[in-house]
Each structure stands twice: as C-alpha cells, then as structure tokens.
Amino acid sequence: MVRTSIAAAIACMTLSAGAATASAQEAREAQLIGFHQLCERGDKPACVKFGMMLQQNRDRHDDWRRSHPEFFFFER
C-alpha cells in the first residue's frame, strides 16, 4: 500500500514537471515571437534580445526552424 502511494506521488510529480516545462517552453516561444515582431518593425534592442534568446536556446532550434522558419532569415 505504501509503495503504491509513493509510486502514485512520483508519477504525479513527473507529470506536473512535464506540464511546467511545456508551458515554460510555450512562454519562451511567445516571447521570442514578440521580439521578432518588434525587431521587424525596427526596434534594435528587441533584435538584440531576439538574437540572444535564439543563442541561449540552441536545443530548440530544430523545432523552431520547422514552426517559424522566418526566425532563421539569416541562414537563407
């Protein structure tokens, strides 16, 4: 009985952590989109922040290349 409760608690924590990570990634992507839009309108600080976010999140590049190819205009 105790083992079952512990296993259930661990499963809940794992699922919660996954949901938190997913929402953090979505928030990061939303912020990246905002910086990209501001950059296209000529906001130089937004361009710098956009570039910094791209650099800091290199592990997400493949996903972002598929979903937002306009982020990687400099590679064309």
C-alpha positions in Angstrom: 0.0 0.0 0.0 2.8 2.4 0.9 4.7 1.5 -2.2 1.6 2.2 -4.3 1.2 5.6 -2.7 4.8 6.5 -3.3 4.7 5.4 -6.9 1.5 7.5 -7.4 3.1 10.6 -5.8 6.2 10.2 -8.1 4.0 9.8 -11.2 2.1 13.0 -10.3 5.3 15.0 -9.7 6.7 13.8 -13.0 3.5 14.8 -14.9 3.4 18.2 -13.2 7.1 18.8 -14.0 6.4 18.0 -17.7 3.5 20.4 -17.8 5.5 23.1 -16.2 8.3 22.6 -18.7 5.9 22.6 -21.6 4.3 25.9 -20.5 7.7 27.4 -19.9 8.7 26.5 -23.5 5.5 28.0 -24.8 6.1 31.2 -22.9 9.6 31.3 -24.2 8.4 30.9 -27.8 5.7 33.6 -27.3 8.4 35.9 -26.0 10.6 35.1 -29.0 7.8 35.8 -31.4 7.2 39.2 -29.8 10.8 40.1 -30.0 10.9 39.0 -33.6 7.9 41.2 -34.5 9.4 44.2 -32.7 12.7 43.6 -34.5 11.0 43.6 -37.9 9.5 47.0 -37.0 12.9 48.4 -36.4 13.3 48.1 -32.6 17.1 47.4 -32.3 17.0 46.4 -28.6 14.3 43.8 -29.5 16.6 42.5 -32.3 19.4 42.0 -29.8 17.1 40.3 -27.3 15.8 38.1 -30.1 19.3 37.0 -31.1 20.3 36.4 -27.5 17.2 34.2 -27.0 18.0 32.2 -30.1 21.5 31.7 -29.0 20.5 30.7 -25.4 18.1 28.1 -26.7 20.1 26.2 -29.2 18.5 22.9 -28.2 15.1 24.3 -29.6 16.4 25.4 -33.0 15.2 22.4 -34.9 11.7 22.7 -33.6 11.7 26.5 -34.2 13.1 26.0 -37.7 10.1 23.9 -38.6 7.5 26.0 -36.9 9.0 29.5 -37.5 11.4 29.5 -40.5 11.3 33.3 -40.5 13.3 33.3 -37.3 16.3 32.0 -39.3 16.2 34.5 -42.1 20.0 35.0 -41.8 20.6 31.4 -42.9 18.9 31.8 -46.3 
